[in-house]
Amino acid sequence: MKHLIFTSPKHKAFEQTELDWARKELDGVLFVSEFSEDDLQANSDFSALKSSFTMAFRMKHLLRCGMELSTILIKDLSSEYSSIQYVKRWRQVFSLLLKVSMQAEILKPLLIENRAKTPYSMWANEHALLLALAKKRGYIKHFYTRAHGRDVIEHREPITGKLPFQAFKYHYVDGVYCVSKFTQKYVQDRYPRYANKVFVAYLGTQDRGTGPLVADSNEFVVASIGRVRNVKRFYLIAEMLLHASKPIRWVHFGDINNQDPTTARYQSALKVLSTNQNVTLEHKGFTPNNEILNYFAEHYVDCLINTSENEGLPVSIQEAISFGVPCIATDVGGTSDIITEKTGVLLKPDFDPESTMQQLENFMETKCRNHSFRVQTRAFWEENFNAVSNYPMYFKKLEQ
């Protein structure tokens, strides 16, 4: 008997952390997703989820389940949040539903065999839709899902303003565990009839100890993490540092997406920034997560800067405060769950780079170089985002 956990085929660092804890805490786990053959050969606890089907199989499935799927589609298209743009995309929406329905049928023996163990989806995406269909058909008794940000926050869909079959998922799910209070409030406000199913369960990061708490230079050190692309808005950091009046070294971990529409603005901002002799830039390019964590463990960093337009619950900020590194970031998504008066400074999403630079320099002088404040930052992480506390408690809930 296995706990079936539906996950992404390619894992980010925080997903891998959760998978590792699931193996430790749950009695028997099988991870299900669209895995490659190499992944399946290297991991005995992975099971592939079929994603392509023959025309004959599709037609046979439509004959058997077409009426059920059409009813679900019509209800979704006529729901209160449907827009004209969404209705126009009904073929793509139905194609998603059909694929998930066929996947559920193929998995039927596995789901029924393990129905005494509650299935769980690590994202409230099409895997959660698959489990909702499976529950509707009686293949499973219960299921749960996490909710991050982009998998549930519908206004981030630029054209339709709606994600497919959200109400259907919430109707059948037994519990939605949001990674932040922001995500919880969003789901509860948008779908109030399912509010009592929606909870907060923080992610967690590993304890690698406290980083250096005392500066070894008069030069301030600020760090940023992530691929240079539109939603991260790293160009705002460059535009802010242009106004630096004190010596600052900016260390950036992440490569550049040259196809992104904001890359030109970022590169232009760097050229202008090079005229400010107070600022030194270390652009480290793509860096594996372990190497980033080693850097924070071994080098003094005054603060981490995050200028994202959208966020779920930023893992990079969780990791930074675990080393006692204060943060300054835009107040978007679940960022305010991590950054409080105990850990850093929140900025308005549309902050002004020039005036914010003065705020940053004051923050670094008065807080970032204050030993007690850095100890407090680390303590906040221990209380709220320590993986050793969060994951055992979380999986115990699922097991119960």
BELTAVEN-V256076 format. One record per residue. N is the residue number from 1. RES is the residue in three letters. NEAR is the number of other ideal C-beta (glycine too) atoms within 10 Angstrom. Layout:
BEGIN
n=N res=RES near=NEAR
n=N res=RES near=NEAR
END
This chain:
BEGIN
n=1 res=MET near=9
n=2 res=LYS near=19
n=3 res=HIS near=21
n=4 res=LEU near=24
n=5 res=ILE near=23
n=6 res=PHE near=23
n=7 res=THR near=23
n=8 res=SER near=16
n=9 res=PRO near=14
n=10 res=LYS near=11
n=11 res=HIS near=17
n=12 res=LYS near=11
n=13 res=ALA near=16
n=14 res=PHE near=23
n=15 res=GLU near=17
n=16 res=GLN near=12
n=17 res=THR near=19
n=18 res=GLU near=22
n=19 res=LEU near=19
n=20 res=ASP near=14
n=21 res=TRP near=19
n=22 res=ALA near=21
n=23 res=ARG near=14
n=24 res=LYS near=10
n=25 res=GLU near=17
n=26 res=LEU near=17
n=27 res=ASP near=9
n=28 res=GLY near=12
n=29 res=VAL near=18
n=30 res=LEU near=16
n=31 res=PHE near=23
n=32 res=VAL near=22
n=33 res=SER near=20
n=34 res=GLU near=16
n=35 res=PHE near=20
n=36 res=SER near=13
n=37 res=GLU near=8
n=38 res=ASP near=8
n=39 res=ASP near=16
n=40 res=LEU near=12
n=41 res=GLN near=10
n=42 res=ALA near=10
n=43 res=ASN near=12
n=44 res=SER near=8
n=45 res=ASP near=13
n=46 res=PHE near=19
n=47 res=SER near=17
n=48 res=ALA near=14
n=49 res=LEU near=19
n=50 res=LYS near=12
n=51 res=SER near=11
n=52 res=SER near=8
n=53 res=PHE near=16
n=54 res=THR near=8
n=55 res=MET near=7
n=56 res=ALA near=8
n=57 res=PHE near=14
n=58 res=ARG near=13
n=59 res=MET near=12
n=60 res=LYS near=13
n=61 res=HIS near=17
n=62 res=LEU near=15
n=63 res=LEU near=9
n=64 res=ARG near=12
n=65 res=CYS near=19
n=66 res=GLY near=13
n=67 res=MET near=10
n=68 res=GLU near=14
n=69 res=LEU near=18
n=70 res=SER near=13
n=71 res=THR near=10
n=72 res=ILE near=20
n=73 res=LEU near=19
n=74 res=ILE near=11
n=75 res=LYS near=12
n=76 res=ASP near=22
n=77 res=LEU near=16
n=78 res=SER near=9
n=79 res=SER near=14
n=80 res=GLU near=8
n=81 res=TYR near=16
n=82 res=SER near=16
n=83 res=SER near=13
n=84 res=ILE near=7
n=85 res=GLN near=13
n=86 res=TYR near=22
n=87 res=VAL near=14
n=88 res=LYS near=12
n=89 res=ARG near=16
n=90 res=TRP near=14
n=91 res=ARG near=8
n=92 res=GLN near=12
n=93 res=VAL near=21
n=94 res=PHE near=17
n=95 res=SER near=11
n=96 res=LEU near=15
n=97 res=LEU near=23
n=98 res=LEU near=18
n=99 res=LYS near=18
n=100 res=VAL near=23
n=101 res=SER near=23
n=102 res=MET near=21
n=103 res=GLN near=22
n=104 res=ALA near=22
n=105 res=GLU near=18
n=106 res=ILE near=15
n=107 res=LEU near=23
n=108 res=LYS near=15
n=109 res=PRO near=10
n=110 res=LEU near=16
n=111 res=LEU near=23
n=112 res=ILE near=12
n=113 res=GLU near=13
n=114 res=ASN near=19
n=115 res=ARG near=18
n=116 res=ALA near=10
n=117 res=LYS near=20
n=118 res=THR near=19
n=119 res=PRO near=30
n=120 res=TYR near=25
n=121 res=SER near=26
n=122 res=MET near=23
n=123 res=TRP near=18
n=124 res=ALA near=25
n=125 res=ASN near=21
n=126 res=GLU near=20
n=127 res=HIS near=27
n=128 res=ALA near=31
n=129 res=LEU near=27
n=130 res=LEU near=25
n=131 res=LEU near=30
n=132 res=ALA near=24
n=133 res=LEU near=25
n=134 res=ALA near=24
n=135 res=LYS near=21
n=136 res=LYS near=15
n=137 res=ARG near=15
n=138 res=GLY near=11
n=139 res=TYR near=21
n=140 res=ILE near=26
n=141 res=LYS near=11
n=142 res=HIS near=16
n=143 res=PHE near=24
n=144 res=TYR near=20
n=145 res=THR near=27
n=146 res=ARG near=25
n=147 res=ALA near=29
n=148 res=HIS near=22
n=149 res=GLY near=21
n=150 res=ARG near=17
n=151 res=ASP near=21
n=152 res=VAL near=28
n=153 res=ILE near=19
n=154 res=GLU near=17
n=155 res=HIS near=12
n=156 res=ARG near=15
n=157 res=GLU near=15
n=158 res=PRO near=7
n=159 res=ILE near=10
n=160 res=THR near=19
n=161 res=GLY near=14
n=162 res=LYS near=22
n=163 res=LEU near=21
n=164 res=PRO near=23
n=165 res=PHE near=23
n=166 res=GLN near=22
n=167 res=ALA near=15
n=168 res=PHE near=20
n=169 res=LYS near=28
n=170 res=TYR near=23
n=171 res=HIS near=15
n=172 res=TYR near=17
n=173 res=VAL near=23
n=174 res=ASP near=14
n=175 res=GLY near=18
n=176 res=VAL near=26
n=177 res=TYR near=22
n=178 res=CYS near=27
n=179 res=VAL near=22
n=180 res=SER near=25
n=181 res=LYS near=14
n=182 res=PHE near=22
n=183 res=THR near=27
n=184 res=GLN near=22
n=185 res=LYS near=14
n=186 res=TYR near=21
n=187 res=VAL near=23
n=188 res=GLN near=17
n=189 res=ASP near=9
n=190 res=ARG near=18
n=191 res=TYR near=20
n=192 res=PRO near=10
n=193 res=ARG near=10
n=194 res=TYR near=17
n=195 res=ALA near=15
n=196 res=ASN near=9
n=197 res=LYS near=17
n=198 res=VAL near=22
n=199 res=PHE near=13
n=200 res=VAL near=18
n=201 res=ALA near=21
n=202 res=TYR near=23
n=203 res=LEU near=22
n=204 res=GLY near=25
n=205 res=THR near=24
n=206 res=GLN near=14
n=207 res=ASP near=15
n=208 res=ARG near=14
n=209 res=GLY near=9
n=210 res=THR near=17
n=211 res=GLY near=20
n=212 res=PRO near=16
n=213 res=LEU near=18
n=214 res=VAL near=8
n=215 res=ALA near=16
n=216 res=ASP near=9
n=217 res=SER near=9
n=218 res=ASN near=7
n=219 res=GLU near=14
n=220 res=PHE near=23
n=221 res=VAL near=22
n=222 res=VAL near=23
n=223 res=ALA near=25
n=224 res=SER near=19
n=225 res=ILE near=24
n=226 res=GLY near=18
n=227 res=ARG near=14
n=228 res=VAL near=23
n=229 res=ARG near=18
n=230 res=ASN near=15
n=231 res=VAL near=15
n=232 res=LYS near=24
n=233 res=ARG near=21
n=234 res=PHE near=28
n=235 res=TYR near=22
n=236 res=LEU near=24
n=237 res=ILE near=23
n=238 res=ALA near=26
n=239 res=GLU near=23
n=240 res=MET near=27
n=241 res=LEU near=22
n=242 res=LEU near=19
n=243 res=HIS near=18
n=244 res=ALA near=20
n=245 res=SER near=10
n=246 res=LYS near=14
n=247 res=PRO near=14
n=248 res=ILE near=21
n=249 res=ARG near=17
n=250 res=TRP near=23
n=251 res=VAL near=19
n=252 res=HIS near=23
n=253 res=PHE near=22
n=254 res=GLY near=20
n=255 res=ASP near=15
n=256 res=ILE near=17
n=257 res=ASN near=15
n=258 res=ASN near=9
n=259 res=GLN near=7
n=260 res=ASP near=16
n=261 res=PRO near=9
n=262 res=THR near=18
n=263 res=THR near=17
n=264 res=ALA near=11
n=265 res=ARG near=17
n=266 res=TYR near=22
n=267 res=GLN near=14
n=268 res=SER near=13
n=269 res=ALA near=21
n=270 res=LEU near=20
n=271 res=LYS near=9
n=272 res=VAL near=11
n=273 res=LEU near=20
n=274 res=SER near=13
n=275 res=THR near=8
n=276 res=ASN near=15
n=277 res=GLN near=8
n=278 res=ASN near=15
n=279 res=VAL near=21
n=280 res=THR near=14
n=281 res=LEU near=14
n=282 res=GLU near=11
n=283 res=HIS near=13
n=284 res=LYS near=15
n=285 res=GLY near=10
n=286 res=PHE near=10
n=287 res=THR near=16
n=288 res=PRO near=10
n=289 res=ASN near=17
n=290 res=ASN near=10
n=291 res=GLU near=11
n=292 res=ILE near=20
n=293 res=LEU near=20
n=294 res=ASN near=13
n=295 res=TYR near=17
n=296 res=PHE near=24
n=297 res=ALA near=14
n=298 res=GLU near=10
n=299 res=HIS near=14
n=300 res=TYR near=18
n=301 res=VAL near=22
n=302 res=ASP near=24
n=303 res=CYS near=24
n=304 res=LEU near=25
n=305 res=ILE near=25
n=306 res=ASN near=27
n=307 res=THR near=24
n=308 res=SER near=21
n=309 res=GLU near=15
n=310 res=ASN near=17
n=311 res=GLU near=26
n=312 res=GLY near=25
n=313 res=LEU near=24
n=314 res=PRO near=26
n=315 res=VAL near=22
n=316 res=SER near=25
n=317 res=ILE near=28
n=318 res=GLN near=22
n=319 res=GLU near=23
n=320 res=ALA near=31
n=321 res=ILE near=27
n=322 res=SER near=27
n=323 res=PHE near=27
n=324 res=GLY near=24
n=325 res=VAL near=28
n=326 res=PRO near=25
n=327 res=CYS near=25
n=328 res=ILE near=27
n=329 res=ALA near=26
n=330 res=THR near=23
n=331 res=ASP near=15
n=332 res=VAL near=22
n=333 res=GLY near=25
n=334 res=GLY near=25
n=335 res=THR near=24
n=336 res=SER near=16
n=337 res=ASP near=21
n=338 res=ILE near=27
n=339 res=ILE near=26
n=340 res=THR near=13
n=341 res=GLU near=9
n=342 res=LYS near=14
n=343 res=THR near=27
n=344 res=GLY near=28
n=345 res=VAL near=19
n=346 res=LEU near=19
n=347 res=LEU near=23
n=348 res=LYS near=10
n=349 res=PRO near=13
n=350 res=ASP near=8
n=351 res=PHE near=17
n=352 res=ASP near=13
n=353 res=PRO near=18
n=354 res=GLU near=11
n=355 res=SER near=11
n=356 res=THR near=22
n=357 res=MET near=19
n=358 res=GLN near=13
n=359 res=GLN near=15
n=360 res=LEU near=27
n=361 res=GLU near=16
n=362 res=ASN near=11
n=363 res=PHE near=20
n=364 res=MET near=21
n=365 res=GLU near=13
n=366 res=THR near=10
n=367 res=LYS near=21
n=368 res=CYS near=24
n=369 res=ARG near=18
n=370 res=ASN near=15
n=371 res=HIS near=11
n=372 res=SER near=9
n=373 res=PHE near=19
n=374 res=ARG near=26
n=375 res=VAL near=13
n=376 res=GLN near=17
n=377 res=THR near=28
n=378 res=ARG near=21
n=379 res=ALA near=14
n=380 res=PHE near=19
n=381 res=TRP near=25
n=382 res=GLU near=13
n=383 res=GLU near=10
n=384 res=ASN near=17
n=385 res=PHE near=22
n=386 res=ASN near=17
n=387 res=ALA near=21
n=388 res=VAL near=13
n=389 res=SER near=15
n=390 res=ASN near=18
n=391 res=TYR near=21
n=392 res=PRO near=13
n=393 res=MET near=13
n=394 res=TYR near=21
n=395 res=PHE near=21
n=396 res=LYS near=11
n=397 res=LYS near=12
n=398 res=LEU near=20
n=399 res=GLU near=12
n=400 res=GLN near=6
END
